Amino acid sequence: MEGGRGQGDLLARVINQGLCTGCGACSALCPYFAVYRDRTVALHKCDLSDGRCYSFCPRTGLDLSRLQENLTDKGDLTPELGPVKGYHLVRAADERVRKTAQHGGTVTALMSFALGEGLIEEAILSEGAGRLSQQGVTVRSEREIQKMGKSRFLVSPVIAELNRAAREAKGKIGIVATPCQVQALAKMRLRAAEEENPSRNLTMIIGLFCGWTLDWRGFVSLLGAVTRIEAICGMDIPPKKDELEIYTGEGSFAIEMERLRPLIRPACSYCFDTTAEFSDISVGSARLNEDWSESKTWNQLIVRSARGEEIVKQARERGVLEFRPVPPGTLGELKKAARKKKETALTNLIKKSGDIDQLGYLTRQDPAVSAIFSGLGDI
């Protein structure tokens, strides 16, 4: 993996190139970077030639095969989804959790269970910071976790909160993160033996399926023209509908994706991971061939690691999670969607560079990349 570079390189190669994901990995490591709303900004000039801000960024040299070799079991690897130890359809067994969380409430249930059982002592999650903007926050009670289960389709720099919390934490930390954030964590974990590495106390990573996030300013401007921002209490994307549903205390309405696509953050066009491959457990909404009112109460769950396998096993035995049979072809459909996302990322990276051999933060010779590259055809 690329190293030996500093702030100037990060600005030139990532932030100024529209590749910044807003993950927060460069923020709170030192005084030079910060995240404001959903923008990463350089507060002061830094002349270090070898900075962790550059090393931990998920959009600087990403050696996927090396990460797989060191952080996963080789026998579990798939080209589309990374490691898969198990694949399930699950939801929180507690209906009250499902009512206040997104979809099946699986993430809320698992984080609450881990905290209650002492598997973690702190949970790093995303919370609202006013006018829909998001921020990372450290919580220490199940009640606090259950207040933060809704999606907003906006960036939350939770890695910045990990960087901050890790300086004070003495116990085990769990985190909920998106795919780009999980990649940053994977780069940190390769160097976990280093003193003051933010990932040293990290013992549980739940990754979220993610296809894209929206620009905060544009999204809030669009919403502000049709509703009170303070009234928004949820949002979702129903299957087979090219729209985003917005829920408020005064009713609901839909925004066509045609109006939202221009607001998708540029970095999302170059993302090679939809399902948070380097997490312990990955969770996303279920897409089932049945009524949406029932389908939306379930989650797809991928077990990635031995640690994740044990947590899911315990949650099942304790009645925290409810399972249902997986319909034939469901995993295949997820693989198909994940491969398409990877192919789109490679195509866009090639268009950006104008060179089929220049893939930005990825390398064509990386076996994890070449396995997908072979399916691109003519570009």
C-alpha positions, 0 to 999 in steps of 0.5 A, a space after each residue: 500500500 502507498 505510503 510516505 506522502 503527506 497533506 499536499 499529496 492528499 489534497 492533490 491526489 484525492 480532495 482536489 480530484 473529487 475522490 474524497 469520500 468524507 469518511 473522516 480518516 484524516 480528521 482528528 489525527 492532527 490539527 491540520 484537517 477537519 470535516 465541516 458538514 460533509 466537506 474535508 478541509 485543510 485548516 493549516 499547512 503541514 509539511 510532513 512528508 509521511 502522514 497518517 492522513 495519507 496512509 489511512 485514506 481509502 482513496 490513496 493506494 489500496 492494495 485489496 489483495 494484501 488486505 484480503 490476505 491479512 484480514 480475511 480467510 482466503 477460503 471465504 473470498 468471492 470476487 463480487 462480495 469479498 469474504 462470505 462466511 455466511 449469508 442470512 435474512 434477519 431482523 431484530 426480534 424485538 418489534 419495538 426496535 424494528 419500528 424505530 430503526 431502518 428496515 429490520 433493525 438488525 444493526 441496532 439490535 446487534 450493537 445493543 446486544 454487543 454493548 449489553 453483553 460486554 463484547 464492546 464498551 463503546 459504540 461509535 455511530 452516526 447522529 444528526 448534527 442539525 439540518 440533516 448534517 451528520 456526525 460521529 458520536 460515541 455512546 455507552 448505553 443501549 438506549 442511546 444506540 436505539 435512538 440512532 437507527 435511521 438512514 439519511 443518505 448523507 456522509 457521516 465522518 465516523 472515522 474522525 470520531 474513532 480517531 478522537 475517541 481512541 485517544 481516551 478509550 481504554 476498553 473495546 470499541 465497536 463501530 458502524 461504518 460505510 464501505 469507504 470507511 471500512 476500507 480506511 479501517 482496514 488500512 489502519 488495522 494493518 498497522 494496529 501494532 503501532 503506538 496510538 493507532 486508532 484501531 487498536 481498541 477496535 473489536 467489532 465493525 458492522 458495515 452498511 451496504 451503500 451505493 451512494 451518498 448525497 451532497 449535503 448542501 444540495 440535498 438540504 436546499 432541494 428539501 427545504 423548498 418543499 418541506 420543513 427540514 426539522 419535520 423530516 423523520 426518515 427516508 427510504 428507497 422502495 424497490 422498483 421505484 426510481 425515487 426517494 421517499 421522505 417521511 415527516 411528522 406531517 405525512 410523506 412525499 417522494 423525490 424522483 431520482 432524476 432530481 437526486 442523481 446530480 447531487 450524488 457525491 462525485 467520489 461515489 462514482 469511483 467506489 469499488 465496494 458496495 457491501 463493506 467487505 472488510 467488516 465483521 458483519 455487513 448489513 443491508 436492506 432486503 430486496 424480496 419478491 413480496 410486498 414492500 411492507 413486509 420486505 422492508 422489515 428484513 435485512 440481508 446480512 453477510 458474516 465476514 470474519 470469525 468474530 462476526 460469526 460468533 457474534 451472530 451465533 450468540 445473537 441468534 441463540 439469545 433470541 436477539 435476531 430472527 432468521 428466515 429462509 433465504 429464497 433461491 437466487 437471492 445471494 446471486 442477485 446481490 453478487 450481480 449488483 456488487 459486480 456491476 458497482 465494481 465494473 462501473 467504478 473501474 469504467 469511471 476511473 479509466 474515463 477519469 484518467 484517460 488510460 486503461 492502466 491508470 485506475 487511481 487508487 486501485 491497481 489493474 494488476 491487483 488480483 482482486 481488481 483484475 478478477 472484475 476487470 476481465 468482465 469489462 469488455 471494450 471501453 
